[in-house]
Amino acid sequence: MKKMVIRGGQQLSGEVTIGGAKNSTVALIPAAILADTPVRLDSVPDILDVHNLMIILESMNVHSTFENGVMEIDPTHIIESALPSKAIKSLRASYYFMGALLGRFKRATVSFPGGDNIGPRPIDQHIKGFKALGATVNEKNDSVYITTDSRELHGAHIFLDVVSVGATINVILAAVKAHGQTTIENAAREPEIIDLVTFLNSMGAKIRGAGTDVIRIDGVDSLGTDATHTIIPDRIEAGTYLSLAASVGTGIQINNIIPEHLESFNSKLLELGVDLVVDEDSIFVPEATNLHGIEIKTNPFPGFATDLQQPITPALLKAQDNSVIVDTIYPKRVKHIAQLQKMGANIRVENDIIIVAHTEQLHGAEVEAGEIRAGAALMIAGLMANGTTTINKAENILRGYDRIVYKLQQLGADIEIVSDEEERIK
């Protein structure tokens, strides 16, 4: 286990550059096994989820390399094999191998995925989509078995009962090589879906409507005409640094941003009283003073992202009056509340509504990162706090944030990652 040790209480300044989008990357890597030629991905973030996905690829005889943000994946010698359950259970997005394997082999066996425990995230809409395409789905012994009697998938009209990023992506992956046309209605509209479709279309797929709530897929026989793709910037990482800059910065420039992907988040920072300076591909955040409370309600894109409700919380502690957060997507995403209270935060949850009140000063404490975005909130709070904060289960933070320690150190943070073994040696 790893710990993040933060000696806080000092203001940060400088520049930081955002890496490639985690939520794109964890879909693009499974999508690569659909290709008939080697694949190259640029701007890949250096996060634990990527390394776990590489372990899963290797189990299928898919060789991959990763260096300086470039990942090369060769699926030309892929074989069907049991996927490593430890890697599968370490990240939620491993379920994209369901759609990718179904699209490649017309069958798949995948253990139930793990990842962050932030409340119920059923895969019923994924299964509904696979069945509509002609697959039979059975669940047994903590695994999902997907088969097709005819060894073929056919196009279908699929209406998702709820807007689901995961289900939208999985159906796209399964349908891209199916016979005929597939239509997904009530599809998710996230930028990461557009990114995935851009990658698939560059290899010869025929997908229209990404970014709208109706996506049409005309099946093709093969993929691989130009298997090179640059991943979009991570809007969640960008939002986290924007919140950090508002919480503990004296002037921070955040580079490699697509501002249009952050409009709902930026509007809330402006409402909070943060004077953002938005440029074409960067945002400057001056020192934030005289902040006042706001109300936040998470919604599917283009609404306020559920992944950003926790990272913005430390900035809300600086406001002079109360703020309210309602997470309509994952209302049980409150693992950070009790941990922030240990640091002196005036924050509570009532009937799944988070109430954040003014907190004059946080103090260092030993806390635990229950999941990625909760860990990000604790990390920002630790930078704000007087004294030393130790965040246990820091692997959860490393799962989602590219070179996080290096980037924070460049801004002037006193921060390090230590392992339990190092602690014992000391």
NUFI-396049 format. One record per atom (N, C-alpha, C): residue in three letters; x, y, z. Coordinates in steps of 0.2 Angstrom, whole numbers, plus 5000, padded with zeros to 4 digits. Layout:
<recs>
ALAXYZ ...
</recs>
This chain:
<recs>
MET500449945000 MET500050005000 MET500450065000 LYS500250114997 LYS500650184996 LYS500250235000 LYS500650285003 LYS500350345006 LYS500650405003 MET500150455003 MET500350525000 MET500450565006 VAL501050595007 VAL501250635013 VAL501250705010 ILE500850755013 ILE500850825011 ILE501050865017 ARG501450905016 ARG501650955022 ARG501351025019 GLY500751045021 GLY500351095018 GLY500451165021 GLY500051205019 GLY500051275022 GLY500351325018 GLN500651305012 GLN500951355008 GLN500651365002 GLN500651424999 GLN500351444993 GLN500751414987 LEU500351394982 LEU500651364976 LEU500551414970 SER501051414965 SER501051454959 SER501451424953 GLY501351444947 GLY501651414942 GLY501251394936 GLU501451344932 GLU501051314927 GLU501051244927 VAL500451214925 VAL500451144925 VAL500051124918 THR500351064915 THR500051044909 THR499650984910 ILE499050984907 ILE498550924908 ILE498750864903 GLY498650804906 GLY498850744902 GLY498150724898 GLY498250664894 GLY497750644891 GLY497150614895 ALA496550614893 ALA495950594897 ALA495950524899 LYS495950514906 LYS495950444908 LYS495250414906 ASN494750444906 ASN494050414904 ASN494050394896 SER494450424892 SER494550404885 SER495050344885 THR495550354888 THR496150304888 THR495850234890 VAL495450234895 VAL495250164898 VAL494750134893 ALA494450174888 ALA494050144883 ALA494450134877 LEU494950174875 LEU495350164869 LEU495750104869 ILE496050084875 ILE496550034875 ILE496149964874 PRO495549954877 PRO495149894875 PRO494949894868 ALA494749954865 ALA494549964858 ALA495149944853 ALA495749944856 ALA496249934851 ALA496249854849 ILE495949814853 ILE496049744851 ILE495549734845 LEU495149774843 LEU494649774837 LEU495049784831 ALA495649814831 ALA496049834826 ALA496349764822 ASP496449774816 ASP496849714812 ASP497549734811 THR497749794814 THR498449814813 THR498749844819 PRO499349854820 PRO499549884827 PRO499249954827 VAL499249974834 VAL498950044836 VAL499450084839 ARG499350144838 ARG499850194842 ARG499350244845 LEU499450254852 LEU499050304855 LEU499550354858 ASP499450424857 ASP499850474860 ASP499450514865 SER499850544870 SER499550584875 SER499250534880 VAL499550474881 VAL499250424886 VAL499450444893 PRO499050454898 PRO499250474904 PRO499550424908 ASP500050434912 ASP500450384916 ASP500150374923 ILE499650334922 ILE499250314928 ILE499150244929 LEU499050224935 LEU499050144937 LEU498550114933 ASP497950144931 ASP497450104927 ASP497750084920 VAL498150124917 VAL498450104911 VAL498950044912 HIS499350044917 HIS499749984918 HIS499349924919 ASN498749924923 ASN498349874924 ASN498049844917 LEU497849894913 LEU497549874906 LEU498149834902 MET498749854903 MET499249824899 MET499349754901 ILE499249744908 ILE499249674910 ILE498749634907 ILE498149664907 ILE497549624904 ILE497749614896 LEU498049654893 LEU498149644886 LEU498649594885 GLU499149584889 GLU499749534889 GLU499449464890 SER498849464894 SER498549394895 SER498249364889 MET498149414884 MET497849394877 MET498349394872 ASN498949394874 ASN499549394869 ASN499549454865 VAL499249514868 VAL499349574864 VAL499849614867 HIS500449624864 HIS501049654866 HIS500949734866 SER501149764871 SER501049834872 SER501649864875 THR501849924873 THR502349964876 THR502150034878 PHE502450064883 PHE502150134885 PHE502850174887 GLU502950224884 GLU503550264886 GLU503350344883 ASN503550384888 ASN503450464886 ASN502750474883 GLY502250444886 GLY501550464884 GLY501350434877 VAL501750384875 VAL501550354869 VAL501450274870 MET500950254868 MET500750174869 MET500650144862 GLU501050094861 GLU500950054855 GLU500649984857 ILE500149964853 ILE499849904855 ILE499749864848 ASP499949794849 ASP499949754843 ASP499449694844 PRO498849704842 PRO498349654843 PRO498349594837 THR498849594833 THR498849554827 THR498949474829 HIS499149464835 HIS499249394837 HIS498849374843 ILE498249414844 ILE497849404850 ILE497549334850 ILE497449304856 ILE497149244857 ILE496649254863 GLU496149204862 GLU495649204868 GLU495949174874 SER495849204880 SER496149174886 SER495749204892 ALA495849174897 ALA495549204903 ALA495949264905 LEU495549314907 LEU495849384909 LEU496049374916 PRO496549414918 PRO496849414925 PRO496349444930 SER496049404934 SER495449434938 SER495749494943 LYS496349494945 LYS496649544949 LYS496649614946 ALA496849614940 ALA496849674936 ALA496149694934 ILE495749644932 ILE495049664930 ILE494749694936 LYS494849664942 LYS494449694948 LYS494749754951 SER495349784948 SER495649844951 SER495349904947 LEU494949894942 LEU494749954938 LEU494049944935 ARG493549984936 ARG492949984933 ARG492949974926 ALA493350014922 ALA493250014915 ALA493549954912 SER493749904916 SER493949844912 SER493349804909 TYR492749834911 TYR492149804908 TYR492049824900 TYR492449864898 TYR492449884891 TYR492749824887 PHE493149774890 PHE493349714886 PHE492749674885 MET492149684888 MET491549644886 MET491349664879 GLY491249724878 GLY491149744871 GLY491649734866 ALA492249744868 ALA492849734863 ALA492949664861 LEU492949614866 LEU492949544865 LEU492349524861 LEU491749544862 LEU491249524859 LEU491249544851 GLY491549604850 GLY491549634843 GLY492149594840 ARG492649574843 ARG493249534840 ARG493049464839 PHE492849424844 PHE492749354844 PHE492049334844 LYS491549374844 LYS490849364845 LYS490649324851 ARG491149334856 ARG490949304863 ARG491449334868 ALA491349324874 ALA491749354879 ALA491549324886 THR492149324890 THR492049304897 THR492449354901 VAL492149384905 VAL492449434909 VAL492149434917 SER492649434921 SER492449444928 SER492149514930 PHE491649514935 PHE491349574936 PHE491949624938 PRO491849684935 PRO492449734936 PRO492449764943 GLY493049794945 GLY493049824952 GLY493049894951 GLY493549934954 GLY493650004953 GLY493350034959 ASP493150104959 ASP492950144964 ASP492250114967 ASN492150114973 ASN491550094977 ASN491250164978 ILE490750184973 ILE490450254974 ILE489650244974 GLY489450184975 GLY488750164975 GLY488550124969 PRO487950104968 PRO487750054963 PRO487950084956 ARG488250044952 ARG488350054945 ARG488249994941 PRO487549974940 PRO487349914937 PRO487549914930 ILE487649854927 ILE487849844920 ILE487249824916 ASP486649834918 ASP486049804915 ASP485949834908 GLN486149904907 GLN486049934900 GLN486549904895 HIS487149884898 HIS487649854894 HIS487349784891 ILE487149744896 ILE486849684894 ILE486249684889 LYS485849734891 LYS485249744886 LYS485549764879 GLY486049804878 GLY486349814872 GLY486649754868 PHE486949714872 PHE487249654869 PHE486749604867 LYS486249594871 LYS485649554869 LYS485349574863 ALA485249644862 ALA484949664856 ALA485349654850 LEU485949644850 LEU486449634845 LEU486449564843 GLY486149514847 GLY486049444846 GLY486449404850 ALA486749434856 ALA487149394860 ALA486649364866 THR486949304869 THR486649284875 THR487049294881 VAL486749324886 VAL487149344892 VAL486949304898 ASN487449274901 ASN487349234908 ASN487849264913 GLU487649264919 GLU488049284924 GLU488149224929 LYS488749204931 LYS488849154935 LYS489549154938 ASN489549144945 ASN490149134949 ASN490649204948 ASP490249254948 ASP490649324948 ASP490849344941 SER490649304936 SER490849324929 SER490249334925 VAL490349364919 VAL489849374914 VAL490049334908 TYR489649294905 TYR489749244899 TYR489349274894 ILE489649294888 ILE489249324883 ILE489449284876 THR488949254873 THR489049204868 THR488549224862 THR488649204856 THR488149204850 THR488149144847 ASP487549124846 ASP487449054843 ASP487649054836 SER487549104832 SER487749104825 SER488449124824 ARG488849144829 ARG489449174828 ARG489449244824 GLU488849274824 GLU488849334821 GLU488449384825 LEU488549444825 LEU488149494828 LEU487749534823 HIS487149564824 HIS486749594819 HIS486549664822 GLY486549714817 GLY486349784820 GLY485649784823 ALA485549834827 ALA484949834831 ALA484749904833 HIS484149914835 HIS483949984837 HIS483849974845 ILE484350014848 ILE484350004856 ILE484250074859 PHE483750074864 PHE483550134867 PHE483850124875 LEU484350164877 LEU484550154884 LEU484050184889 ASP483850144894 ASP483450174898 ASP483650234903 VAL484350234904 VAL484650284907 VAL485250304903 VAL485450374904 VAL486050394900 VAL486650364903 SER487050324900 SER487550284903 SER488150284898 VAL488750314901 VAL489350324897 VAL489650254895 GLY489650204901 GLY489850144900 GLY489550104895 ALA488850104895 ALA488450064891 ALA488450084884 THR488550154883 THR488550184876 THR489250154873 ILE489750164877 ILE490450144874 ILE490450064872 ASN490150024877 ASN490149954876 ASN489749934870 VAL489149964869 VAL488749944863 VAL489149964857 ILE489450024857 ILE489850044851 ILE490449994849 LEU490749974854 LEU491349924853 LEU491049854851 ALA490449834853 ALA490149774851 ALA489949774844 ALA489649834842 ALA489249844836 ALA489649864830 VAL490249884831 VAL490649914826 VAL490849864820 LYS490849804822 LYS490949754816 LYS490349704815 ALA489749724818 ALA489149684817 ALA488849694810 HIS488449654808 HIS488149664801 HIS487549704802 GLY487549754797 GLY486949804797 GLY487049864801 GLN486549904802 GLN486649964806 GLN486349954813 THR486749984818 THR486449994825 THR486350064826 THR485750074830 THR485650144832 THR485550144840 ILE485950184843 ILE485850194850 ILE485550264852 GLU484950254855 GLU484550314857 GLU484650324864 ASN484650394866 ASN484750414873 ASN485450394875 ALA485950404870 ALA486650394871 ALA486950444875 ALA487450424879 ALA487850474882 ALA488250524877 ARG488350584879 ARG488650634875 ARG489350654877 GLU489650624881 GLU490350644884 GLU490850654879 PRO491350704880 PRO491850704875 PRO492250644874 GLU492350604879 GLU492750544878 GLU492350494873 ILE491750494873 ILE491450454868 ILE491550484861 ILE491550544860 ILE491750574853 ILE492550554852 ASP492950554857 ASP493650534856 ASP493650464854 LEU493350414857 LEU493350344855 LEU493050334848 VAL492550374846 VAL492250364839 VAL492750394834 THR493050454836 THR493550474831 THR494150424830 PHE494350394835 PHE494850334834 PHE494650284830 LEU494050254831 LEU493750204827 LEU493650224820 ASN493350284819 ASN493250304812 ASN493850314808 SER494450334812 SER495050344808 SER495350274806 MET495050224809 MET495350154806 MET494850124801 GLY494250154800 GLY493850134795 GLY493150114797 ALA492950134804 ALA492350124806 ALA491850174803 LYS491150164803 LYS490750204801 LYS490150224806 ILE490350274810 ILE489950294816 ILE489750364815 ARG489150384816 ARG488950454816 ARG488550464822 GLY488550534824 GLY488150554829 GLY488450564836 ALA489050544836 ALA489450554843 ALA489450624845 GLY489250634852 GLY489150694854 GLY488450714854 THR487950674851 THR487250684852 THR486950624855 ASP486250624856 ASP485950574860 ASP485750514855 VAL485950524849 VAL485750464844 VAL486450454840 ILE486650394841 ILE487250364837 ILE487050314833 ARG487350314826 ARG487150264821 ARG487850234819 ILE487850164819 ILE488450124818 ILE488350084812 ASP488650094806 ASP488550044801 ASP489149994801 GLY489049934802 GLY489549884804 GLY490049874798 VAL490649864799 VAL491249854794 VAL491549784796 ASP491949764791 ASP492249694791 ASP492949704795 SER493249754794 SER493949764797 SER494049834799 LEU494549844803 LEU494849904806 LEU495549904805 GLY495849964804 GLY496549974804 GLY496950014799 THR496550054795 THR496850094790 THR497350144792 ASP497250174798 ASP497650224801 ASP497550224808 ALA497950174812 ALA497850164819 ALA498250204823 THR498250274822 THR498650324826 THR498150374829 HIS498150384835 HIS497650434838 HIS497950474844 THR497850534844 THR498050574850 THR497450584855 ILE497550574861 ILE496950574866 ILE496850644868 ILE496250664869 ILE496050724871 ILE496250744878 PRO496350804880 PRO496550824887 PRO496050804892 ASP496250784898 ASP495750764903 ASP495450814906 ARG494750824905 ARG494350874908 ARG494350874916 ILE494350804918 ILE494250794925 ILE494950814929 GLU495450794926 GLU496150824929 GLU496150894928 ALA495950924923 ALA495951004922 ALA495551034928 GLY494951004929 GLY494451034934 GLY494751024941 THR495150974942 THR495450964949 THR495951014950 TYR496351034945 TYR496851084945 TYR496551154946 LEU496051164942 LEU495651224943 LEU495451234950 SER495151184953 SER494951184960 SER495551194965 LEU496051164963 LEU496651174968 LEU496951244967 ALA496951274961 ALA497151344960 ALA496751384964 ALA496051374964 ALA495651424968 ALA495651414975 SER495951354977 SER495951334984 SER496551364988 VAL497151354984 VAL497851364987 VAL498351394983 GLY498051424977 GLY498551454973 GLY498551534973 THR499151564971 THR499251634971 THR499351654963 GLY499151614959 GLY499151624952 GLY499451564948 ILE498951524945 ILE499151454942 ILE498951454935 GLN499351444930 GLN499151434923 GLN499051364922 ILE498451344919 ILE498351274917 ILE498351264910 ASN498751224907 ASN498851224900 ASN498551154897 ASN498451154891 ASN498151094887 ASN497451074890 ILE497051124889 ILE496351124891 ILE495951134885 ILE495351104884 ILE494851114880 ILE494251154884 PRO494251214884 PRO493751254888 PRO493051234887 GLU492851214881 GLU492151194880 GLU491951134884 HIS492451094885 HIS492351034889 HIS492151044897 LEU492351104899 LEU492351124906 LEU491851184907 GLU491351194902 GLU490951254903 GLU490551254909 SER490251194911 SER489751194917 SER490251204923 PHE490751174923 PHE491251184929 PHE491451254930 ASN491751284924 ASN491951344925 ASN491451394927 SER490851384924 SER490251434926 SER490151434934 LYS490251374937 LYS490151374944 LYS490751404948 LEU491351394945 LEU491951434948 LEU491851504948 LEU491651534942 LEU491451604941 LEU490951624946 GLU490451584947 GLU489851604952 GLU490151604959 LEU490651554960 LEU490951554967 LEU491351624968 GLY491551654963 GLY491951714964 GLY492651704961 VAL492851654958 VAL493551644955 VAL493551684948 ASP494051724948 ASP494051764941 ASP494551734936 LEU494251684933 LEU494551644928 LEU494751684922 VAL495351674919 VAL495551704913 VAL495551644908 VAL495051644903 VAL495051584899 VAL495351604892 ASP495851564890 ASP496151574883 ASP495951514879 GLU496251514873 GLU496051454868 GLU496151384871 ASP496751374874 ASP496851304876 ASP497151314883 SER497051364887 SER497351364894 SER496851414898 ILE496951404904 ILE496551444909 ILE497051474915 PHE497051534916 PHE497451564922 PHE496951574927 VAL497151554933 VAL496751564939 VAL497151604944 PRO496951664945 PRO497251714950 PRO497051694957 GLU497451724962 GLU497251704969 GLU496551724970 ALA496151674973 ALA495451684974 ALA495251704981 THR494951764982 THR494751794988 THR494051814988 ASN493751824993 ASN493051844994 ASN492551804990 LEU492551734992 LEU492151684988 LEU491451684992 HIS490951664989 HIS490351654992 HIS489951584989 GLY489551564993 GLY489251494992 GLY488851484986 ILE488851424983 ILE488451414977 ILE488151344978 GLU487651334973 GLU487351264973 GLU487551224967 ILE487751164968 ILE487951124962 ILE487551064962 LYS487351044956 LYS486950984955 LYS487250944949 THR487550884950 THR487850844945 THR487350814940 ASN487550814933 ASN487150784928 ASN487550764923 PRO487250714918 PRO487650694912 PRO487950754908 PHE488450744905 PHE488750794900 PHE488250824896 PRO488150884895 PRO488650944897 PRO488550974904 GLY488150934908 GLY488050964915 GLY488650954919 PHE488650974925 PHE489250974930 PHE489350894931 ALA490050884930 ALA490250814930 ALA490250784937 THR489950724938 THR490050694945 THR490750684947 ASP491150674943 ASP491850664945 ASP492250724947 LEU491850784947 LEU492150844949 LEU491850874955 GLN491250844958 GLN490950864964 GLN491450864970 GLN491850814970 GLN492250804976 GLN492850854975 PRO493250854970 PRO493750894969 PRO493650974970 ILE493050994969 ILE492851064970 ILE492751084977 THR492551034981 THR492351044988 THR492851084992 PRO493551074992 PRO493951114996 PRO493951184995 ALA493851204988 ALA493751274987 ALA493051304990 LEU492551264990 LEU491951284993 LEU492051305001 LEU492551265004 LEU492651285011 LEU492851355012 LYS493151385007 LYS493351455008 LYS492851505007 ALA492251485005 ALA491651535004 ALA491451555011 GLN491151615011 GLN490951645017 GLN490251625019 ASP489851585015 ASP489251565017 ASP489151485014 ASN488651455015 ASN488551385014 ASN488551375006 SER488751315004 SER488651284998 SER488351214998 VAL487951194993 VAL487551134993 VAL487751094987 ILE487851034988 ILE488050984982 ILE487550934982 VAL487250924976 VAL486750864975 VAL487050824969 ASP487250764971 ASP487550714965 ASP486950674963 THR486650694957 THR486050654955 THR486250584951 ILE486950584950 ILE487150524947 ILE487350464952 TYR487850484956 TYR488050444962 TYR487950474968 PRO487350474971 PRO487150504977 PRO487550484983 LYS487850424983 LYS488150394988 LYS488950414988 ARG489150454983 ARG489850474982 ARG490050524988 VAL490050504994 VAL490250545000 VAL490750525004 LYS491250475001 LYS491750445005 LYS492250505008 HIS492250565005 HIS492750615007 HIS492450655013 ILE491850645015 ILE491550695020 ILE491850675027 ALA491850615029 ALA492050595035 ALA492850615036 GLN493150605030 GLN493950615030 GLN494050685031 LEU493650735027 LEU493750805028 LEU493650825035 GLN493150795038 GLN492950815045 GLN493550805049 LYS493950755048 LYS494550735052 LYS495050795052 MET495050835046 MET495450885045 MET495150955047 GLY494550955050 GLY494251015053 GLY493751045048 ALA493651015043 ALA493151045038 ALA492451045041 ASN492151105040 ASN491451105042 ASN490951085036 ILE490851015036 ILE490550985030 ILE490150935033 ARG489550925030 ARG489150865032 ARG488650845026 VAL488350785027 VAL487850755022 VAL487250745026 GLU486650765023 GLU486050755025 GLU485550735019 ASN485350675020 ASN484850645015 ASN485150645008 ASP485850625007 ASP486250625001 ASP486350694998 ILE486250755002 ILE486450815000 ILE487050845005 ILE487550865001 ILE488150885004 ILE488150955006 ILE488250975012 ILE488251045014 ILE488951065016 VAL489151115013 VAL489851135014 VAL489851205017 ALA490051215023 ALA490051285027 ALA490751315027 HIS490851375028 HIS491451405029 HIS491951375034 THR492551365032 THR493051335037 THR493651385037 GLU493851405043 GLU494351455043 GLU495051425042 GLN495151365045 GLN495851335044 GLN495751255044 LEU496051225040 LEU496051155040 LEU496751135044 HIS496751075047 HIS497351055050 HIS497550985047 GLY498150965047 GLY498450905045 GLY498150845049 ALA498050785045 ALA497750725049 ALA497950665045 GLU497850605047 GLU497950545044 GLU497250525041 VAL497150525034 VAL496550505031 VAL496650455026 GLU496050435023 GLU496050375018 GLU495750395012 ALA496050385006 ALA495750394999 ALA495350334997 GLY494650344999 GLY494250284997 GLY494150274990 GLU494250324986 GLU494250314978 GLU494550374975 ILE494650374968 ILE495050424965 ILE494850494967 ARG494250514966 ARG494050584966 ARG494050604974 ALA493850564978 ALA493850574985 ALA494550594987 GLY495050554984 GLY495750564986 GLY495950624983 ALA495750654978 ALA495950714975 ALA495650774980 ALA495050764982 ALA494850814987 ALA495250814993 LEU495450764996 LEU495950755002 LEU496550785000 MET496850774994 MET497450804992 MET497450874992 ILE496950904989 ILE496950984989 ILE496851004996 ALA496450975000 ALA496350995007 ALA497050985011 GLY497350935010 GLY498050935013 GLY498550985011 LEU498451015005 LEU498851065003 LEU498651135006 MET498051135008 MET497751195011 MET497951195019 ALA497951135022 ALA498051125029 ALA498651145032 ASN498651165038 ASN499251175042 ASN499451105045 GLY500151095044 GLY500451035047 GLY500450985041 THR500550915043 THR500650865039 THR500050815038 THR499850805032 THR499250765030 THR499550695027 THR499350645030 THR499550575027 THR498850545024 ILE498850535017 ILE498350505014 ILE498450425013 ASN498150385016 ASN498250315015 ASN497850295009 LYS498050235006 LYS497750205000 LYS497850254994 ALA498450284994 ALA498550334989 ALA498550304982 GLU498550234981 GLU498550204974 GLU497850234971 ASN497350244975 ASN496750264971 ASN496850334968 ILE497250374971 ILE497450444967 ILE497850434961 LEU498350384962 LEU498750374956 LEU498450334951 ARG497850304952 ARG497450274947 ARG497250324942 GLY497150384944 GLY496750434939 GLY497150494938 TYR497750514941 TYR498050574939 TYR498750564937 ASP498850594931 ASP499550584928 ASP500050624931 ARG500650584933 ARG501250614936 ARG501050664942 ILE500550644946 ILE500250694951 ILE500850724955 VAL501250684958 VAL501750714963 VAL502250764959 TYR502450744953 TYR502950784950 TYR502550854948 LYS501950854946 LYS501650914944 LYS501550954950 LEU501350924955 LEU501250974961 LEU501850994964 GLN502450964964 GLN503050984966 GLN503251044961 GLN503151044955 GLN503251094950 GLN502951164952 LEU502351154956 LEU501951214958 LEU502151234965 GLY502651194968 GLY502951214974 GLY502651174980 ALA502351124979 ALA502051084984 ALA502551044988 ASP502551034994 ASP502950984998 ASP502550924999 ILE502650874994 ILE502250814994 ILE502650754991 GLU502550694994 GLU502950634992 GLU502450574992 ILE502650524989 ILE502350454989 ILE502850414993 VAL502550374998 VAL502950325002 VAL502550265002 SER502950205002 SER502650145003 SER502650125011 ASP502250075012 ASP502250045019 ASP502850025021 GLU503249995016 GLU503949965017 GLU504350025019 GLU504350075016 GLU504750135017 GLU504650165024 GLU503950165026 GLU503850185033 GLU504150135038 ARG504150075037 ARG504350025042 ARG505150035042 ILE505450045037 ILE506250055037 ILE506350125041 LYS505950175040 LYS506050235044 LYS506050215052 
</recs>
